[in-house]
Amino acid sequence: MNKSRSAKWQRRLIQPPRAVIDIGSNTVRMVIYEGTGRAPEVVWNEKVAARLGRDLSLTGRIPDEAADEALGALARYALIIRDLGIDDVQTVATAAAREAENGAQFLDRVADLGLEPRLLSGEEEARASAMGALGAFPGAKGVVADLGGGSLELVSIAKNACHEAASLALGTLRLPALRAAGPEAFARHVHDQLAGVGWAVAHPGPIYMIGGTWRALAAYAMRYFDYPLTDPHGFTLAPDDARRLAGELVAAKPEALMDISGITPMRAHYLPDAAALLRPLLDAVEPDELVFSSWGIREGLLYARLDPAQMRADPLLAGVAAYAGPRDASITEAALLAAWTVELADGDGRVNERLRLAAAQLSGALQRVEPNLRSSHAIEWALGKRWIDLDARGRAMICAALFGSMGRTELPEKLRELASDDDLREGMTWGLGFRLARRLGGGSKVSLTTSALRRKKKRLVLRLHESRAALANYPATLDFEVLANWLDLSPKIKIGNFEFSGLDEEEDG
């Protein structure tokens, strides 16, 4: 067995792959996750739009052809799971199987495939979705709104826990019939459904928008406002802007929405109805802002199984470690690099320190990339990859740091739409420091523990143990001068025996 395969299988033993099969009213989906439990990474995502709940309001049954289509997909999923040797499988069913008179018979047929379906109650479904929001946004406080095909789940969250919850018959498959009765009848019906969630206004904060149709709304808003990022996860929208966009979307033709990136033909057909629902929903919840989440019921099921210590782990750092580690950039090396450059850090203390540590580890992985690909990877990793608990500002600062680690001080212009000039300068400073650390002695533990970088009044001082004097030559000296000039400081190199633990007390003579 070769080294890379061995490493891969070692990781699989530590963090075995797990699968979640979600039998929803609209789609039947299987997602396979690998990586750390705190920040699982999707390696397989497949769905079939069986629309099990499309006739619930008319017949109260799952249509035979929809059941057959869903079972065909589930048979495929079961076979793939067996072939891949995945033992950790959760199969859950929601509104359609819960409400249909033939729902139990359908789930019996699912069980015949070798799966073990668990029928979630409305409250269990709501809480699972809410756990997804809590996992994606540590410290989240407000109301979760998960819009599925059969129902709208609302649940209040605070202090990493779920509180009040409600499951309303306002899913995307039900809305067309409700709207067909006319705007007044639709408004009355929605108002009656929302009348029982008066508790929502007692939980100030954002409304966390979960579900594919809400993400389609985010895609529309991102296009509308010319937002420079492409991932809707973490995108925020002011309530007034949401109401204005909803007013436009209510009358929109689905065909006109299909050309927008992130809006599939299926979601384009649902979006006008969802927009009609959004306005009374905002009136009922009165949120501070809308926050869109890619994490929902499936990720919530995984997050809920973690122990408290795992839940408290930083999902950004966990995700970066899982991504960069296999690329020969360990968290230990990143921590040493971050410690060596600590005097270059300004700004928001703990808020920025987690960003700086993440940037340090990603910069290590970037060094293993072919040089002519590094710029594109820096942009893709920082701005395009779906990191958890990383906002637009943080993405821009990490991107600036990665560019700095390549010795480049010219940044992509779109970064200025995401972060202030001061924030970008801070990120660039980190990156130039990372570059110097690696240039000095290959970023080795020996070179970093026998040297130190300090700001002393108007000077930037690089101190080296006398045994490392040979390192103080070109090109390390050039990168040191670049960093000093960037900081408007005079560069000074000092070589000699000294105790590094006491550098802060030494005079810069």
Secondary structure, DSSP 8 states (H G I E B T S, - for coil): --HHHHHHHHHHHHS--EEEEEE-SS-EEEEEEES-SSS-EEEEEEEE---TTTTTTTTSS--HHHHHHHHHHHHHHHHHHHHHT--EEEEEE-HHHHHSTTHHHHHHHHHHTT--EEE--HHHHHHHHHHHHHHHSTT--EEEEEE-SS-EEEEEEETTEEEEEEEES--TTTHHHHHHT-HHHHHHHHHHHHGGGGGGGGS-S-EEEESHHHHHHHHHHHHHTT-S----TT-EE-HHHHHHHHHHHTT--HHHHTTSTT--HHHHHHHHHHHHHHHHHHHHH--S-EEEES--HHHHHHHHTS-HHHHHS-HHHHHHHHHHGGGT--HHHHHHHHHHTGGG--SSTHHHHHHHHHHHHHHHHHTTS-GGGHHHHHHIIIIIS--SS--HHHHHHHHHHHHHHTT-----GGGGGTS-HHHHHHHHHHHHHHHHHHHHHTT-HHHHHTEEEEEETTEEEEEE-GGGGGGSSTTHHHHHHHHHHHTT-EEEEEES---GGGGGGS---
